[in-house]
Amino acid sequence: MSGTEGSWGACWVLVTGASRGLGAAICEGVAPLLGEGSRMVGVARTAGGLANTEGQVKKAGAKVQFLPVVLDLGVASKADMETALKLHFGGENVPRPSRVLIFHNAGSLGSLRYLKDQGDQQHVQQYFNLNVSSVVTLNAVFMSMVRSLAPSAAIEVINISSLCAVQPFKSWGLYCAGKAGRDMLFRVLAAEEPNVTVLNYAPGPLDNDMQVAARTETADDDLRSIFSSMKSEGKLLPCSTSVAKLIDILNSKKFKSGDHVDYYDE
C-alpha cells in the first residue's frame, strides 16, 4: 500500500504530460491520497487524453477536483503558464493547501539519431525548449504563485528523470542531454531552496508509447535490440507500478533533497 486515503491532506498538485502514460498514472495514483479541498491540475496538449485522465482520477479519489489544462509547453509563453495556473489555483474561494506538489513529467524523445546526423538546428532548439527551457519557466511561475497565494504550504518538486540522465545511450544524445540538464537544474534548486523538497525520480523502463518509439526509431542497432528484448521478455514496467514506488519514496522521505533516485534503487 502506497499510503492511506487522504493522508496527504489538502494539496495542490500540478502534473505535466498528464494525458497518458506515466503522467496519467501519477494523477490516478496520487488522487486517493489527497484530502478534502485538494486540487489537481493536469497539463497536456490533447483535451481527449486529459478527459480520460479526469475519468480515472474521479474513480480513484472523490476528494480531489481534477482541472484539465490544454497547453503545449513547447510553445507556451510565461504569460500562458501564469494565466492557466492562476485560473485554477488563484480564485478567492479556492481552499489554501498545506502541501503543494509539481510533477515535471512532460517530455519527448526527440530525434533518435547519432549526433553526427543531428543537423536540424530547428529541431534541436525546439527539443530543448520543451524538455528544458519550459521546465525552468513553469517551475519558477509555479513557485512564485504558491508563495504568493499559499505562503505556508510545503513545496515539493518532482522531476521525472531517467537512467539516461547519468548514462550515455548511443543515438539518444538529445534525450540524454535533456534529462541530465534537468537533473542538474533541480539539484541546483535543492541547493538554493533548503525549504523545498526536490526529487529526481527515474521511473525505470516503462511499457508505454515512448518505448514503442524506442524499439522502432532508435538508430543504434544494439540499443534498439535491447529495447525489443525487454519488451519480448516482459521486463518493462506498468506505469502504475512505477508510480506506486514513487509514492513510497515520497512518503518515506529517506532521500536527500536533489537526489536522483531510480525505481530499482533500494
C-alpha positions in Angstrom: 0.0 0.0 0.0 1.4 3.4 -1.0 -0.4 5.4 1.6 -3.8 5.7 3.3 -6.7 7.6 1.7 -6.5 11.3 2.2 -3.2 11.0 4.1 -1.5 13.9 2.3 -4.2 16.4 3.4 -5.3 19.4 1.4 -2.9 19.7 -1.6 -2.4 21.5 -4.8 -0.9 19.2 -7.4 0.3 20.1 -10.9 1.2 17.3 -13.3 2.6 17.9 -16.8 2.2 15.4 -19.6 -1.0 14.3 -17.8 -2.9 12.9 -20.8 -1.4 9.4 -21.0 1.3 7.1 -19.8 3.2 7.9 -16.7 1.6 11.4 -16.3 -1.9 9.9 -16.3 -0.7 7.2 -13.9 0.7 9.8 -11.5 -2.7 11.6 -11.4 -4.5 8.4 -10.8 -2.1 7.1 -8.2 -1.8 10.3 -6.2 -5.6 11.2 -6.2 -6.7 8.8 -3.4 -4.0 10.3 -1.1 -5.4 13.9 -1.4 -7.6 15.3 1.3 -10.7 17.5 1.2 -10.4 20.7 -0.8 -7.5 19.4 -2.9 -7.0 20.5 -6.5 -5.1 18.6 -9.2 -4.3 20.4 -12.5 -3.3 18.2 -15.4 -1.5 19.8 -18.3 -1.2 18.3 -21.8 -1.6 19.1 -25.4 -4.7 17.0 -26.0 -8.2 17.5 -24.5 -9.3 14.0 -25.2 -6.4 12.4 -23.2 -7.0 14.8 -20.3 -10.7 13.8 -20.3 -9.6 10.1 -19.9 -7.3 11.0 -17.1 -10.1 13.0 -15.4 -12.3 10.0 -15.5 -9.7 7.8 -13.9 -9.0 10.4 -11.2 -12.7 10.6 -10.3 -12.8 6.8 -9.9 -9.7 6.8 -7.8 -10.2 9.8 -5.5 -13.5 11.5 -4.8 -12.0 14.3 -2.6 -9.9 15.9 -5.4 -11.1 18.2 -8.1 -9.3 17.5 -11.4 -8.8 20.5 -13.7 -7.6 19.9 -17.2 -5.4 22.5 -19.0 -4.8 22.1 -22.7 -1.4 23.7 -23.2 1.6 22.9 -25.4 4.5 23.7 -23.1 6.9 23.6 -26.1 5.5 26.9 -27.4 3.7 28.3 -24.3 4.8 31.7 -23.0 5.4 32.6 -19.4 2.1 34.6 -19.6 0.3 31.5 -20.9 1.5 29.5 -17.9 0.7 32.2 -15.4 -2.8 32.6 -16.7 -3.5 28.8 -16.6 -2.3 28.4 -13.1 -4.0 31.5 -11.6 -7.3 30.4 -13.3 -7.3 27.1 -11.4 -5.4 27.9 -8.2 -5.9 31.6 -7.7 -9.6 32.1 -7.0 -10.7 33.7 -3.8 -12.9 30.7 -2.9 -10.1 28.1 -3.6 -9.1 26.4 -0.3 -5.5 27.0 0.6 -3.3 23.9 0.8 -0.9 22.7 3.4 1.2 21.0 0.7 1.8 21.6 -3.0 3.5 19.2 -5.4 4.6 19.7 -9.0 5.4 16.7 -11.2 7.6 17.7 -14.2 6.7 14.7 -16.3 6.1 16.2 -19.8 8.9 15.4 -22.3 9.8 13.9 -25.6 12.5 11.6 -27.1 13.4 13.8 -29.9 15.3 12.5 -33.0 16.9 9.2 -32.1 19.9 9.6 -34.5 23.6 9.7 -33.9 25.0 13.1 -33.0 26.9 13.3 -36.3 23.5 13.3 -38.0 21.8 15.9 -35.8 22.0 18.7 -38.3 18.4 20.0 -38.0 19.0 23.1 -35.9 15.4 24.0 -35.5 14.6 20.5 -34.2 17.3 20.7 -31.6 16.2 24.2 -30.5 12.5 23.0 -30.2 13.6 19.9 -28.4 15.4 21.8 -25.6 12.7 24.4 -25.4 10.1 21.7 -24.5 12.3 19.5 -22.4 14.5 22.0 -20.5 13.5 25.7 -21.1 9.8 25.3 -20.4 10.5 23.3 -17.3 12.6 26.1 -15.8 9.9 28.7 -16.6 6.9 26.7 -15.4 8.7 25.8 -12.2 9.5 29.4 -11.5 5.9 30.5 -12.2 4.5 27.8 -10.0 6.8 28.5 -7.1 6.1 32.2 -7.3 2.3 31.6 -7.4 2.4 29.3 -4.4 4.5 31.7 -2.3 2.0 34.5 -3.1 -1.2 32.5 -2.6 -0.2 29.9 0.0 3.0 31.1 1.7 2.8 28.5 4.5 2.4 25.5 2.2 5.3 23.0 1.9 6.6 22.8 -1.7 7.7 19.5 -3.3 9.2 19.4 -6.8 9.4 16.1 -8.6 11.3 15.8 -11.8 10.8 12.7 -13.9 14.3 11.7 -14.8 15.8 8.7 -16.4 18.8 6.4 -16.4 19.7 8.4 -19.5 20.5 11.4 -17.2 23.5 9.5 -15.8 24.5 7.1 -18.6 25.1 7.7 -22.3 22.9 5.9 -24.7 24.1 5.9 -28.3 21.8 7.7 -30.7 19.9 9.2 -27.8 22.1 12.2 -27.4 19.3 14.8 -27.2 17.3 12.8 -24.7 20.3 12.1 -22.5 21.3 15.7 -22.6 17.8 16.9 -21.8 17.5 14.6 -18.8 21.0 15.3 -17.5 20.3 19.0 -17.8 17.0 18.7 -15.9 18.6 16.7 -13.1 21.3 19.3 -12.6 18.8 22.2 -12.7 16.8 20.5 -9.8 20.0 19.7 -7.9 20.7 23.4 -8.0 17.2 24.2 -7.0 17.6 22.0 -3.9 20.8 23.8 -3.0 19.2 27.2 -3.5 15.9 26.4 -1.7 16.6 24.4 1.5 12.9 24.6 2.5 11.8 23.0 -0.8 11.8 19.2 -1.2 13.3 18.2 -4.6 13.4 14.7 -6.1 14.8 13.5 -9.4 12.9 10.2 -10.0 14.0 7.7 -12.7 10.9 5.6 -13.2 12.6 2.6 -14.9 11.8 1.1 -18.3 8.0 1.7 -18.8 5.6 -0.2 -21.1 4.3 2.9 -22.8 4.2 4.8 -26.1 7.8 6.1 -25.6 9.1 2.5 -25.6 7.3 1.8 -28.8 9.2 4.6 -30.4 12.4 3.4 -28.8 12.0 -0.1 -30.4 11.3 1.3 -33.8 13.1 4.6 -34.2 16.4 4.1 -32.4 19.3 4.4 -34.9 21.8 2.3 -32.9 21.2 -1.4 -33.7 22.4 -2.7 -30.4 20.3 -0.4 -28.3 17.2 -1.0 -30.4 17.7 -4.7 -30.0 18.0 -4.3 -26.2 14.7 -2.4 -26.1 13.0 -5.1 -28.2 14.3 -7.8 -26.0 13.0 -6.0 -22.9 9.5 -6.0 -24.4 9.5 -9.6 -25.5 10.9 -10.8 -22.2 8.4 -8.9 -20.1 10.9 -6.7 -18.4 9.0 -3.4 -19.0 7.2 -1.9 -16.0 3.5 -0.9 -15.9 3.3 2.9 -15.3 1.1 2.2 -12.2 3.9 0.0 -10.7 6.5 2.8 -11.0 4.1 5.4 -9.6 3.5 3.2 -6.5 7.3 3.2 -6.0 7.4 7.0 -6.5 4.7 7.5 -3.8 6.5 5.2 -1.4 9.7 7.2 -1.9 7.8 10.5 -1.3 6.2 9.0 1.8 9.4 7.6 3.3 11.3 10.9 3.0 14.6 9.0 3.1 16.2 10.7 0.2 18.2 13.9 0.3 16.6 16.8 -1.5 18.0 17.0 -5.0 18.9 13.3 -5.1 18.5 11.1 -8.2 16.5 8.0 -7.2 15.9 5.2 -9.6 13.0 2.7 -9.5 15.5 -0.1 -8.9 17.3 1.6 -6.0 16.7 0.0 -2.6 
